[in-house]
Amino acid sequence: DQRMATLRDIKKEIEDAIDVISLTKKDSLLEIGCGTGEFCIEAAKRCKKVIALDVSKNMLDYAKNKAIERGVNNISFINAGFLSYEHQGELLDSVVSSIALHHLPDFWKLMALKNINSMLKDKGKFYLHDVVFSFDTNNFEKAVEDWINHSKDDRMRKNMSKHISEEFSTTNWIMEEIIEHAGFSIKYKDYKSDFFATYLCIKNREV
């Protein structure tokens, strides 16, 4: 939490996401990859109930303890991820994922988004913020070098280099196709710094 606070404006990111989703007191929300719990705790103050998933049990314990300390008790913490979670009960109003989907190759991104589609009400919302490449691929090496060298944090530069070489971020045009193929229409999209993207997706059909 302390390190991320020096690298990102977490509070503003959360407020921006909640505003884009237009979260209301009647809504139910699922977050996939809740991490330390900052988003799900704040969202739970604005809506009826939240389900928070993470594949790390240690992270879930940390987030759960933080929610207890802050007096938030309408969150269900579940050890699961994009592909392992099986939703039960009423369909959801919104699903949120931030900086997590890139851990899956493109085929499994599609399967994950189809799974998300099945959890949502008709016209339900899926908010995605992740590493997505929108730079000019003709200048790939320069774009990547500039992105990595822009960071003043040594650990972050190492993580960014590892991300490029070992993880599964994709290009913007492929990501848009995956979203639409999974039964969503893209209501809003924002590409920042050629390496990050934000999408608000609306469920338009069952898949």
C-alpha positions as CSV (number, residue, x, y, z in Angstrom):
1,D,0.0,0.0,0.0
2,Q,2.7,2.4,1.0
3,R,4.8,1.8,-2.2
4,M,1.8,2.0,-4.5
5,A,0.9,5.3,-2.9
6,T,4.2,6.7,-4.1
7,L,3.6,5.5,-7.7
8,R,-0.1,6.0,-8.3
9,D,-3.0,8.2,-7.1
10,I,-5.0,5.2,-5.8
11,K,-7.8,7.4,-4.3
12,K,-8.4,9.2,-7.6
13,E,-8.3,5.9,-9.6
14,I,-11.0,4.5,-7.2
15,E,-13.1,7.6,-7.5
16,D,-12.8,7.7,-11.3
17,A,-13.9,4.0,-11.5
18,I,-16.9,4.5,-9.2
19,D,-17.9,7.5,-11.2
20,V,-17.6,5.7,-14.5
21,I,-19.6,2.8,-13.2
22,S,-22.2,5.1,-11.7
23,L,-22.4,2.9,-8.6
24,T,-25.6,3.2,-6.5
25,K,-26.8,2.1,-3.1
26,K,-28.9,-0.6,-4.7
27,D,-26.1,-2.2,-6.7
28,S,-24.2,-5.5,-6.3
29,L,-20.6,-5.6,-7.4
30,L,-17.9,-8.2,-7.9
31,E,-14.2,-7.3,-7.9
32,I,-11.8,-9.8,-9.5
33,G,-8.3,-9.4,-8.1
34,C,-9.0,-7.2,-5.1
35,G,-5.4,-7.1,-3.8
36,T,-5.1,-5.1,-0.6
37,G,-8.8,-4.2,-0.7
38,E,-8.7,-0.5,-1.3
39,F,-11.3,-0.5,-4.2
40,C,-13.7,-3.1,-2.8
41,I,-13.8,-1.4,0.6
42,E,-14.6,2.0,-0.9
43,A,-17.1,0.5,-3.3
44,A,-18.8,-1.3,-0.4
45,K,-19.5,2.1,1.2
46,R,-21.4,3.1,-2.0
47,C,-23.5,0.0,-2.8
48,K,-25.5,-2.9,-1.3
49,K,-23.0,-5.7,-1.4
50,V,-19.5,-6.5,-2.8
51,I,-17.9,-9.8,-3.6
52,A,-14.1,-9.6,-3.6
53,L,-12.0,-12.3,-5.2
54,D,-8.2,-12.9,-5.1
55,V,-6.1,-15.9,-5.9
56,S,-3.8,-15.0,-2.9
57,K,-5.1,-16.1,0.5
58,N,-2.6,-13.9,2.2
59,M,-3.9,-10.9,0.2
60,L,-7.5,-11.8,1.0
61,D,-6.7,-12.0,4.8
62,Y,-5.0,-8.6,4.6
63,A,-7.9,-7.0,2.7
64,K,-10.4,-8.6,5.1
65,N,-8.6,-7.3,8.2
66,K,-8.5,-3.8,6.6
67,A,-12.3,-3.9,6.0
68,I,-12.9,-4.9,9.6
69,E,-10.6,-2.1,10.8
70,R,-12.6,0.4,8.7
71,G,-16.0,-0.9,9.9
72,V,-17.1,-2.2,6.5
73,N,-19.0,-5.5,6.8
74,N,-20.9,-5.9,3.4
75,I,-18.0,-7.6,1.6
76,S,-17.7,-11.4,0.9
77,F,-14.0,-12.3,0.4
78,I,-13.5,-15.4,-1.7
79,N,-10.3,-17.2,-2.7
80,A,-10.8,-17.5,-6.5
81,G,-10.0,-15.8,-9.8
82,F,-11.3,-15.2,-13.3
83,L,-11.6,-18.8,-14.3
84,S,-12.2,-20.6,-11.0
85,Y,-15.0,-18.5,-9.5
86,E,-18.5,-19.9,-10.0
87,H,-21.2,-17.3,-9.2
88,Q,-24.3,-18.3,-7.3
89,G,-27.4,-16.4,-6.4
90,E,-28.7,-13.2,-8.1
91,L,-27.0,-11.8,-11.1
92,L,-24.7,-8.8,-10.5
93,D,-25.0,-5.2,-11.5
94,S,-21.3,-4.7,-12.0
95,V,-18.0,-6.5,-12.3
96,V,-14.6,-4.7,-11.9
97,S,-11.1,-5.8,-12.6
98,S,-7.9,-3.6,-12.3
99,I,-4.4,-4.7,-13.4
100,A,-5.2,-8.4,-13.3
101,L,-6.5,-9.7,-16.6
102,H,-3.0,-9.4,-18.3
103,H,-2.0,-12.5,-16.3
104,L,-4.1,-14.6,-18.7
105,P,-3.2,-15.4,-22.4
106,D,-5.7,-14.1,-24.9
107,F,-7.7,-17.3,-25.2
108,W,-8.2,-17.4,-21.5
109,K,-9.0,-13.7,-21.4
110,L,-11.9,-14.5,-23.7
111,M,-13.0,-17.4,-21.4
112,A,-12.7,-15.1,-18.4
113,L,-14.9,-12.4,-20.0
114,K,-17.5,-15.0,-21.0
115,N,-17.6,-16.1,-17.4
116,I,-18.0,-12.5,-16.3
117,N,-20.8,-12.1,-18.9
118,S,-22.7,-15.0,-17.3
119,M,-22.7,-13.3,-13.9
120,L,-24.1,-10.0,-15.0
121,K,-27.7,-8.9,-15.4
122,D,-28.8,-7.7,-18.9
123,K,-27.1,-4.4,-19.5
124,G,-24.8,-5.1,-16.5
125,K,-21.5,-3.3,-16.4
126,F,-17.9,-4.6,-16.7
127,Y,-15.2,-2.1,-15.8
128,L,-11.7,-3.1,-16.9
129,H,-8.5,-1.3,-16.2
130,D,-5.3,-3.0,-17.3
131,V,-2.0,-3.0,-19.2
132,V,-3.0,-2.8,-22.9
133,F,-0.7,-1.8,-25.7
134,S,-1.9,1.0,-28.0
135,F,1.5,2.3,-29.2
136,D,2.7,2.2,-32.8
137,T,4.0,-1.3,-33.2
138,N,6.4,-0.1,-35.9
139,N,8.3,1.6,-33.1
140,F,8.0,-1.2,-30.6
141,E,11.5,-1.1,-29.1
142,K,11.5,2.6,-28.6
143,A,8.0,2.7,-27.1
144,V,8.9,-0.1,-24.6
145,E,12.3,1.5,-23.6
146,D,10.7,4.9,-23.1
147,W,7.9,3.3,-21.0
148,I,10.3,1.5,-18.7
149,N,12.8,4.3,-18.4
150,H,10.1,6.8,-17.6
151,S,9.8,5.2,-14.1
152,K,12.1,6.5,-11.4
153,D,11.5,3.5,-9.3
154,D,14.1,0.7,-9.8
155,R,11.8,-2.1,-8.6
156,M,9.1,-0.9,-10.9
157,R,11.4,-0.8,-13.9
158,K,12.4,-4.4,-13.2
159,N,8.7,-5.4,-13.0
160,M,7.9,-3.6,-16.2
161,S,10.8,-5.4,-18.0
162,K,9.5,-8.7,-16.7
163,H,6.0,-7.8,-17.7
164,I,7.1,-7.2,-21.3
165,S,9.1,-10.5,-21.5
166,E,6.9,-12.9,-19.5
167,E,3.3,-11.7,-19.1
168,F,0.4,-11.6,-21.5
169,S,-0.8,-8.0,-22.2
170,T,-2.2,-7.6,-25.7
171,T,-2.8,-4.8,-28.1
172,N,-5.9,-2.5,-28.0
173,W,-7.5,-3.8,-31.2
174,I,-7.3,-7.4,-30.0
175,M,-8.6,-6.5,-26.5
176,E,-11.6,-4.7,-28.1
177,E,-12.3,-7.8,-30.2
178,I,-12.1,-10.0,-27.2
179,I,-14.5,-7.8,-25.2
180,E,-17.1,-7.7,-28.0
181,H,-16.8,-11.4,-28.8
182,A,-17.6,-12.1,-25.1
183,G,-21.0,-10.4,-25.5
184,F,-20.2,-6.8,-24.5
185,S,-20.4,-3.4,-26.2
186,I,-17.8,-0.9,-25.3
187,K,-19.5,2.3,-24.0
188,Y,-16.3,4.1,-22.9
189,K,-12.6,3.5,-23.6
190,D,-9.5,5.5,-22.6
191,Y,-5.9,4.7,-23.7
192,K,-3.3,6.3,-21.4
193,S,0.4,6.6,-22.1
194,D,0.2,3.9,-24.8
195,F,0.4,1.1,-22.2
196,F,-2.8,1.4,-20.1
197,A,-6.4,1.1,-21.0
198,T,-9.7,1.6,-19.3
199,Y,-13.0,0.2,-20.6
200,L,-16.6,0.4,-19.5
201,C,-18.4,-2.5,-21.1
202,I,-22.1,-3.2,-21.2
203,K,-23.5,-6.7,-21.5
204,N,-25.6,-6.8,-24.7
205,R,-26.1,-10.6,-25.1
206,E,-25.7,-14.0,-23.6
207,V,-22.8,-16.0,-24.9
